[in-house]
Amino acid sequence: MDLTKPDTEKGTGAFQAARNRADVSFLLVFIIMLGFDTASAGWFGDQPPMRVEIADPYIELHSGDGRGYPVFHVEERGSWIEILKRKTDWFKVRTDSGKEGWVARDQLQRTLTPSGDRTEIRDATIKEFSFRRWEMGAMGGDFESADVMTIYGGFAFTPNLSVEASVSKVFADFSDADMADISISIHPFPAWRVSPFFSLGTGVIRTDPKTTLVQEPDRTDQLAHVGAGVRVYLARRFIFRAQYKNYVIFQSTDDNQEIDEWKAGFSVFF
């Protein structure tokens, strides 16, 4: 595939490009509204927080989820705290007096459950996969018969709505290309081990021709895409991911080009 060549069909022109941009904008607004509507269920659902008893002489509450955040409160042995949520190896807790702070995993493991047993802190599970906040990974695949490699990172606002940024390198016969993309994704079934998703986004692509007989300039064009894929929870914090995207490249010649992309790879969440 030669990324420097326009599509052979003519006549789309500026009107078609404007209409495509309008359609993409409408779909993007629709997806964002749908995602925020699903957020009303809450990030952690309706399950009540777990209560544990402090067994150490004291437990330290930090103002944030890391040792770099200062200790602002100390709760003594025999007091009860509620575990509100987890972020990697830090847990947000609330005391009976209403103070909320973050406790390290090693301290929380030395607390007691209402039955008197030590609190068990397990590694990442499929439940945490459902409520993940950050995801990073790499994928490879086919970009209209050209090889493509991608690295990406994503942040989830809710279990159903996330935003993702990626950079890709395309290796074609007649030209290479660098691509940057940002997208919104909807996850209709985040609790499933095999979880489908749908995406819509925009970005830019910069082509670098390999021609030697005729010197052609580099070209940067805007693009938009719609896509669908699936995430598969493997174990601990590892995910297998496969996806399809259909790109529309809004070329400066007003002859838009459509590209089909298939990719698969692995990622981690935290």
Backbone hydrogen bonds in HBPLUS format (Angstrom, degrees):
<---DONOR---> <-ACCEPTOR-->    atom                        ^
c    i                          cat <-CA-CA->   ^        H-A-AA   ^      H-
h    n   atom  resd res      DA  || num        DHA   H-A  angle D-A-AA Bond
n    s   type  num  typ     dist DA aas  dist angle  dist       angle   num
A0005-LYS N   A0002-ASP O   3.20 MM   3  5.66 162.3  2.23 112.8 117.9     1
A0016-GLN N   A0012-THR O   3.23 MM   4  5.11 148.6  2.33 143.5 141.8     2
A0017-ALA N   A0013-GLY O   3.23 MM   4  6.52 158.8  2.28 147.4 153.5     3
A0018-ALA N   A0014-ALA O   2.92 MM   4  6.14 160.8  1.96 152.0 156.6     4
A0019-ARG N   A0015-PHE O   2.96 MM   4  6.20 157.2  2.02 148.4 154.9     5
A0020-ASN N   A0016-GLN O   2.95 MM   4  6.16 157.0  2.00 149.5 155.3     6
A0021-ARG N   A0017-ALA O   3.03 MM   4  6.29 157.9  2.08 148.8 154.5     7
A0022-ALA N   A0018-ALA O   2.98 MM   4  6.22 155.7  2.04 147.7 154.4     8
A0023-ASP N   A0019-ARG O   2.95 MM   4  6.21 157.2  2.01 149.5 155.3     9
A0024-VAL N   A0020-ASN O   3.00 MM   4  6.24 160.2  2.04 149.7 154.7    10
A0025-SER N   A0021-ARG O   2.97 MM   4  6.19 161.4  2.01 149.4 154.4    11
A0026-PHE N   A0022-ALA O   2.98 MM   4  6.21 159.8  2.03 150.3 155.3    12
A0027-LEU N   A0023-ASP O   3.04 MM   4  6.28 164.1  2.07 151.3 155.0    13
A0028-LEU N   A0024-VAL O   2.93 MM   4  6.10 156.3  1.98 151.2 158.0    14
A0029-VAL N   A0025-SER O   3.05 MM   4  6.29 163.3  2.08 151.7 155.0    15
A0030-PHE N   A0026-PHE O   3.03 MM   4  6.26 157.7  2.08 147.2 153.8    16
A0031-ILE N   A0027-LEU O   2.93 MM   4  6.17 160.7  1.97 152.2 156.3    17
A0032-ILE N   A0028-LEU O   3.03 MM   4  6.24 163.3  2.06 151.9 156.2    18
A0033-MET N   A0029-VAL O   3.02 MM   4  6.21 163.6  2.04 151.2 155.3    19
A0034-LEU N   A0030-PHE O   2.96 MM   4  6.16 156.9  2.01 148.1 154.9    20
A0035-GLY N   A0031-ILE O   2.86 MM   4  6.05 158.4  1.90 151.2 156.9    21
A0036-PHE N   A0032-ILE O   3.03 MM   4  6.27 163.9  2.06 153.7 156.8    22
A0037-ASP N   A0033-MET O   3.07 MM   4  6.18 139.2  2.25 138.7 149.6    23
A0038-THR N   A0034-LEU O   3.20 MM   4  6.51 146.5  2.32 144.1 151.6    24
A0040-SER N   A0037-ASP O   3.44 MM   3  6.00 167.6  2.45 111.9 115.1    25
A0041-ALA N   A0038-THR O   3.47 MM   3  6.29 171.3  2.47 118.8 120.5    26
A0042-GLY N   A0039-ALA O   2.92 MM   3  5.62 163.4  1.95 121.9 127.3    27
A0083-ILE N   A0050-MET O   2.76 MM  33  5.32 162.3  1.79 157.5 162.8    28
A0052-VAL N   A0081-ILE O   2.93 MM  29  5.62 159.0  1.98 160.0 166.9    29
A0081-ILE N   A0052-VAL O   2.95 MM  29  5.62 161.1  1.98 161.8 167.8    30
A0053-GLU N   A0112-LEU O   2.68 MM  59  4.93 162.4  1.71 146.9 152.7    31
A0112-LEU N   A0053-GLU O   2.78 MM  59  4.93 158.6  1.82 142.1 149.6    32
A0054-ILE N   A0079-SER O   2.90 MM  25  5.64 167.2  1.91 168.0 172.4    33
A0078-GLY N   A0054-ILE O   2.94 MM  24  5.34 174.2  1.94 144.5 145.4    34
A0077-ARG N   A0057-PRO O   3.08 MM  20  4.89 139.2  2.25 126.3 118.6    35
A0059-ILE N   A0075-GLU O   2.79 MM  16  5.32 142.4  1.93 148.9 161.4    36
A0075-GLU N   A0059-ILE O   2.99 MM  16  5.32 163.3  2.02 157.6 158.8    37
A0061-LEU N   A0073-HIS O   2.92 MM  12  5.26 169.2  1.93 167.1 163.7    38
A0072-PHE N   A0061-LEU O   3.01 MM  11  6.20 151.0  2.10 164.4 171.1    39
A0062-HIS N   A0102-TRP O   2.80 MM  40  4.88 176.3  1.80 143.0 144.2    40
A0102-TRP N   A0062-HIS O   2.84 MM  40  4.88 165.2  1.87 137.7 142.9    41
A0063-SER N   A0070-PRO O   3.01 MM   7  5.95 146.9  2.13 158.8 167.3    42
A0069-TYR N   A0066-GLY O   3.09 MM   3  5.72 164.8  2.12 116.5 121.3    43
A0079-SER N   A0076-GLU O   3.24 MM   3  6.06 157.8  2.29 138.6 142.0    44
A0082-GLU N   A0094-ARG O   2.83 MM  12  5.09 161.2  1.87 144.4 150.6    45
A0094-ARG N   A0082-GLU O   2.85 MM  12  5.09 142.3  1.99 137.8 149.5    46
A0084-LEU N   A0092-LYS O   2.69 MM   8  5.40 157.9  1.74 156.1 162.7    47
A0092-LYS N   A0085-LYS O   2.82 MM   7  5.30 155.0  1.89 148.9 156.9    48
A0087-LYS N   A0090-TRP O   2.79 MM   3  5.27 165.6  1.81 164.9 165.9    49
A0090-TRP N   A0087-LYS O   3.01 MM   3  5.27 153.0  2.08 123.0 131.6    50
A0105-ARG N   A0089-ASP O   2.99 MM  16  5.25 133.3  2.21 168.6 157.5    51
A0091-PHE N   A0103-VAL O   2.94 MM  12  5.24 162.0  1.97 147.5 153.6    52
A0103-VAL N   A0091-PHE O   2.80 MM  12  5.24 159.2  1.84 146.2 151.6    53
A0093-VAL N   A0101-GLY O   2.77 MM   8  5.62 164.6  1.79 168.3 173.6    54
A0101-GLY N   A0093-VAL O   3.06 MM   8  5.62 150.8  2.15 145.9 154.9    55
A0095-THR N   A0099-LYS O   2.84 MM   4  5.32 158.0  1.89 151.7 157.8    56
A0098-GLY N   A0095-THR O   2.98 MM   3  5.24 161.2  2.02 109.5 114.8    57
A0108-LEU N   A0104-ALA O   3.14 MM   4  6.42 161.3  2.17 153.1 158.9    58
A0109-GLN N   A0105-ARG O   2.93 MM   4  6.11 145.9  2.05 154.9 163.4    59
A0110-ARG N   A0107-GLN O   3.09 MM   3  5.47 153.6  2.16 107.3 115.4    60
A0111-THR N   A0108-LEU O   3.16 MM   3  5.45 153.5  2.24 116.3 115.2    61
A0119-THR N   A0111-THR O   2.98 MM   8  5.67 154.3  2.05 145.5 143.3    62
A0113-THR N   A0117-ASP O   2.75 MM   4  5.37 159.5  1.79 155.8 162.7    63
A0116-GLY N   A0113-THR O   2.84 MM   3  5.23 164.7  1.86 120.7 125.1    64
A0128-GLU N   A0125-THR O   3.07 MM   3  5.28 117.9  2.47  99.9 113.9    65
A0129-PHE N   A0125-THR O   3.00 MM   4  6.38 145.2  2.13 143.8 154.7    66
A0130-SER N   A0126-ILE O   3.08 MM   4  6.36 141.9  2.23 138.4 146.9    67
A0130-SER N   A0127-LYS O   3.09 MM   3  5.13 123.3  2.43  94.0 107.9    68
A0131-PHE N   A0127-LYS O   3.29 MM   4  6.67 138.3  2.48 137.9 148.5    69
A0131-PHE N   A0128-GLU O   3.11 MM   3  5.03 125.3  2.42  92.6 106.6    70
A0156-ALA N   A0133-ARG O   2.75 MM  23  4.80 154.1  1.81 139.4 146.8    71
A0270-PHE N   A0134-TRP O   3.03 MM 136  5.35 153.4  2.10 138.8 143.2    72
A0135-GLU N   A0154-GLY O   3.03 MM  19  5.06 146.8  2.15 141.1 141.2    73
A0154-GLY N   A0135-GLU O   2.74 MM  19  5.06 152.8  1.81 152.5 157.0    74
A0136-MET N   A0268-VAL O   2.99 MM 132  5.60 159.2  2.03 159.5 166.4    75
A0268-VAL N   A0136-MET O   2.84 MM 132  5.60 156.1  1.90 162.1 166.2    76
A0137-GLY N   A0152-TYR O   3.15 MM  15  5.64 159.9  2.19 146.8 149.1    77
A0152-TYR N   A0137-GLY O   3.06 MM  15  5.64 160.2  2.10 150.8 152.2    78
A0138-ALA N   A0266-PHE O   3.11 MM 128  5.99 156.6  2.17 167.3 167.3    79
A0266-PHE N   A0138-ALA O   3.18 MM 128  5.99 132.5  2.42 167.3 168.9    80
A0139-MET N   A0150-THR O   2.84 MM  11  5.17 158.6  1.88 146.6 152.3    81
A0150-THR N   A0139-MET O   2.85 MM  11  5.17 164.7  1.88 155.3 154.5    82
A0140-GLY N   A0264-ALA O   3.01 MM 124  5.77 161.5  2.05 152.4 150.2    83
A0264-ALA N   A0140-GLY O   3.05 MM 124  5.77 156.4  2.11 147.9 151.1    84
A0141-GLY N   A0148-VAL O   3.01 MM   7  5.43 145.4  2.13 150.6 154.5    85
A0148-VAL N   A0141-GLY O   3.15 MM   7  5.43 146.8  2.26 135.2 135.0    86
A0142-ASP N   A0262-TRP O   2.77 MM 120  5.26 147.0  1.88 154.8 163.9    87
A0262-TRP N   A0142-ASP O   2.91 MM 120  5.26 156.4  1.97 149.9 157.8    88
A0143-PHE N   A0146-ALA O   2.67 MM   3  4.91 166.0  1.69 151.3 155.7    89
A0146-ALA N   A0143-PHE O   3.13 MM   3  4.91 148.2  2.24  97.4 107.0    90
A0144-GLU N   A0260-ASP O   2.97 MM 116  5.48 135.5  2.18 173.8 171.1    91
A0171-PHE N   A0147-ASP O   2.80 MM  24  5.19 167.4  1.81 155.1 159.1    92
A0149-MET N   A0169-LYS O   3.00 MM  20  5.36 154.8  2.07 145.6 153.5    93
A0169-LYS N   A0149-MET O   2.88 MM  20  5.36 152.3  1.95 152.1 161.3    94
A0151-ILE N   A0167-VAL O   3.11 MM  16  5.78 160.0  2.15 163.8 168.9    95
A0167-VAL N   A0151-ILE O   3.07 MM  16  5.78 159.5  2.11 164.9 171.5    96
A0153-GLY N   A0165-ALA O   2.98 MM  12  5.64 157.4  2.04 162.6 169.8    97
A0165-ALA N   A0153-GLY O   2.95 MM  12  5.64 165.3  1.97 170.6 171.6    98
A0155-PHE N   A0163-VAL O   2.88 MM   8  5.51 158.8  1.93 160.6 167.8    99
A0163-VAL N   A0155-PHE O   2.88 MM   8  5.51 162.7  1.91 158.9 160.9   100
A0157-PHE N   A0161-LEU O   2.92 MM   4  5.73 135.8  2.12 140.8 154.7   101
A0158-THR N   A0161-LEU O   3.27 MM   3  5.20 169.8  2.28 143.6 145.7   102
A0161-LEU N   A0158-THR O   3.30 MM   3  5.20 148.2  2.41 100.7 109.1   103
A0187-HIS N   A0160-ASN O   2.92 MM  27  4.53 159.3  1.97 122.1 127.2   104
A0162-SER N   A0185-SER O   3.10 MM  23  5.28 158.0  2.15 146.9 150.5   105
A0185-SER N   A0162-SER O   2.87 MM  23  5.28 169.0  1.88 151.5 153.2   106
A0164-GLU N   A0183-SER O   2.92 MM  19  5.33 157.1  1.98 153.0 156.8   107
A0183-SER N   A0164-GLU O   2.87 MM  19  5.33 156.0  1.92 153.1 160.3   108
A0166-SER N   A0181-ASP O   2.89 MM  15  5.29 156.9  1.94 155.1 158.0   109
A0181-ASP N   A0166-SER O   2.95 MM  15  5.29 162.4  1.99 152.7 154.0   110
A0168-SER N   A0179-MET O   2.77 MM  11  5.01 158.1  1.82 149.3 153.9   111
A0179-MET N   A0168-SER O   2.99 MM  11  5.01 164.0  2.01 141.5 142.3   112
A0170-VAL N   A0177-ALA O   2.82 MM   7  4.94 172.8  1.82 151.3 153.4   113
A0177-ALA N   A0170-VAL O   2.99 MM   7  4.94 151.4  2.07 138.9 140.9   114
A0172-ALA N   A0175-SER O   3.17 MM   3  5.29 137.4  2.36 134.5 143.6   115
A0210-LYS N   A0174-PHE O   2.79 MM  36  5.39 159.0  1.83 152.2 144.8   116
A0176-ASP N   A0208-ASP O   3.13 MM  32  5.22 155.3  2.19 141.5 137.2   117
A0208-ASP N   A0176-ASP O   2.74 MM  32  5.22 159.7  1.78 161.8 159.1   118
A0178-ASP N   A0206-ARG O   2.89 MM  28  5.23 156.6  1.95 146.7 152.2   119
A0206-ARG N   A0178-ASP O   2.79 MM  28  5.23 166.4  1.81 158.9 163.7   120
A0180-ALA N   A0204-VAL O   3.03 MM  24  5.57 161.2  2.07 157.5 163.4   121
A0204-VAL N   A0180-ALA O   3.00 MM  24  5.57 149.7  2.09 151.1 160.7   122
A0182-ILE N   A0202-THR O   2.95 MM  20  5.78 166.1  1.97 169.5 171.9   123
A0202-THR N   A0182-ILE O   3.01 MM  20  5.78 150.2  2.10 166.3 169.1   124
A0184-ILE N   A0200-LEU O   2.91 MM  16  5.54 164.8  1.93 156.4 155.5   125
A0200-LEU N   A0184-ILE O   3.03 MM  16  5.54 146.5  2.15 150.1 160.6   126
A0186-ILE N   A0198-PHE O   2.80 MM  12  5.30 158.3  1.85 155.2 162.7   127
A0198-PHE N   A0186-ILE O   3.01 MM  12  5.30 151.8  2.09 144.8 153.8   128
A0192-TRP N   A0189-PHE O   3.20 MM   3  5.80 165.9  2.22 119.6 123.9   129
A0233-TYR N   A0193-ARG O   2.98 MM  40  5.38 165.1  2.00 152.0 156.2   130
A0195-SER N   A0231-ARG O   2.76 MM  36  5.12 152.6  1.83 163.0 163.2   131
A0231-ARG N   A0195-SER O   2.82 MM  36  5.12 164.4  1.85 141.8 146.3   132
A0197-PHE N   A0229-GLY O   2.97 MM  32  5.39 150.4  2.05 137.5 136.6   133
A0229-GLY N   A0197-PHE O   2.99 MM  32  5.39 154.4  2.05 150.1 149.6   134
A0199-SER N   A0227-GLY O   3.00 MM  28  5.01 166.4  2.02 125.8 128.6   135
A0227-GLY N   A0199-SER O   2.95 MM  28  5.01 149.3  2.05 143.1 138.8   136
A0201-GLY N   A0225-HIS O   3.08 MM  24  5.40 161.1  2.12 142.6 145.8   137
A0225-HIS N   A0201-GLY O   2.99 MM  24  5.40 155.5  2.05 140.3 139.7   138
A0203-GLY N   A0223-LEU O   3.04 MM  20  5.29 147.5  2.15 142.6 138.6   139
A0223-LEU N   A0203-GLY O   2.94 MM  20  5.29 154.3  2.00 137.5 134.9   140
A0205-ILE N   A0221-ASP O   2.86 MM  16  5.44 154.6  1.92 156.0 164.1   141
A0221-ASP N   A0205-ILE O   2.89 MM  16  5.44 160.9  1.92 155.3 159.5   142
A0207-THR N   A0219-ARG O   2.83 MM  12  5.37 153.5  1.90 159.3 162.1   143
A0219-ARG N   A0207-THR O   3.31 MM  12  5.37 155.0  2.38 134.2 141.3   144
A0250-PHE N   A0222-GLN O   2.82 MM  28  5.45 153.7  1.89 152.0 160.3   145
A0224-ALA N   A0248-VAL O   3.03 MM  24  5.42 145.3  2.16 140.1 150.8   146
A0248-VAL N   A0224-ALA O   2.86 MM  24  5.42 156.1  1.92 157.6 162.3   147
A0226-VAL N   A0246-ASN O   3.23 MM  20  5.59 149.7  2.33 141.2 148.4   148
A0246-ASN N   A0226-VAL O   2.87 MM  20  5.59 166.8  1.89 170.5 174.5   149
A0228-ALA N   A0244-TYR O   2.96 MM  16  5.51 150.8  2.04 150.0 159.1   150
A0244-TYR N   A0228-ALA O   2.78 MM  16  5.51 163.3  1.81 167.3 172.1   151
A0230-VAL N   A0242-ALA O   2.84 MM  12  5.57 157.7  1.89 164.2 169.6   152
A0242-ALA N   A0230-VAL O   3.08 MM  12  5.57 161.2  2.12 157.6 163.7   153
A0232-VAL N   A0240-PHE O   2.73 MM   8  5.05 161.9  1.76 160.2 163.4   154
A0240-PHE N   A0232-VAL O   2.92 MM   8  5.05 166.4  1.94 149.2 151.7   155
A0234-LEU N   A0238-PHE O   3.03 MM   4  5.60 168.7  2.05 150.9 151.1   156
A0238-PHE N   A0235-ALA O   2.90 MM   3  5.62 167.9  1.92 146.9 151.0   157
A0269-PHE N   A0237-ARG O   3.13 MM  32  5.48 142.3  2.28 135.2 145.3   158
A0239-ILE N   A0267-SER O   2.87 MM  28  5.15 157.6  1.92 150.7 150.3   159
A0267-SER N   A0239-ILE O   2.92 MM  28  5.15 151.9  2.00 146.0 151.4   160
A0241-ARG N   A0265-GLY O   2.94 MM  24  5.46 166.8  1.96 152.8 152.6   161
A0265-GLY N   A0241-ARG O   2.86 MM  24  5.46 148.8  1.95 156.8 164.1   162
A0243-GLN N   A0263-LYS O   2.95 MM  20  5.54 161.3  1.99 154.2 156.0   163
A0263-LYS N   A0243-GLN O   3.07 MM  20  5.54 165.9  2.09 158.2 160.5   164
A0245-LYS N   A0261-GLU O   2.96 MM  16  5.17 157.5  2.01 144.4 149.5   165
A0261-GLU N   A0245-LYS O   2.88 MM  16  5.17 155.9  1.94 161.5 164.1   166
A0247-TYR N   A0259-ILE O   2.77 MM  12  4.96 163.1  1.80 156.4 158.5   167
A0259-ILE N   A0247-TYR O   2.91 MM  12  4.96 156.5  1.97 134.3 140.8   168
A0249-ILE N   A0257-GLN O   2.75 MM   8  5.09 171.6  1.76 156.6 158.8   169
A0251-GLN N   A0249-ILE O   3.10 MM   2  5.75 118.4  2.50 109.3  93.1   170
A0257-GLN N   A0249-ILE O   3.07 MM   8  5.09 158.7  2.12 138.6 144.9   171
A0254-ASP N   A0251-GLN O   2.94 MM   3  5.45 159.4  1.98 120.2 122.9   172
